[in-house]
């Protein structure tokens, strides 16, 4: 999927994550901040990058502000932000990992 415009999904509430995607400059650039970075930073990054790969996103600037979200929440927020950016969220999409 090609990121066409900036889009955001999620909140800055406790146990959530806010994901912003924007058109990139030729690769995936990830900026990550988390209040549990020391414990789970590597896993959060892995979840974000795996979700982007599954959605075939390879050119994007992604900003993730984590407030202690679970992996399933992180993946859902990334997926939603990508779909919003592509204008695909209003179509009849099979949410939750069926796309590939």
Secondary structure, DSSP 8 states (H G I E B T S, - for coil): ----S-EEE--SSTT-EEEEEEE-SSSEEEEEEETTHHHHHHHHHHHHHHHHHHTT--SEEEEEEESS--HHHHHHHHHHHHHHHHT-TTS---TTTT--
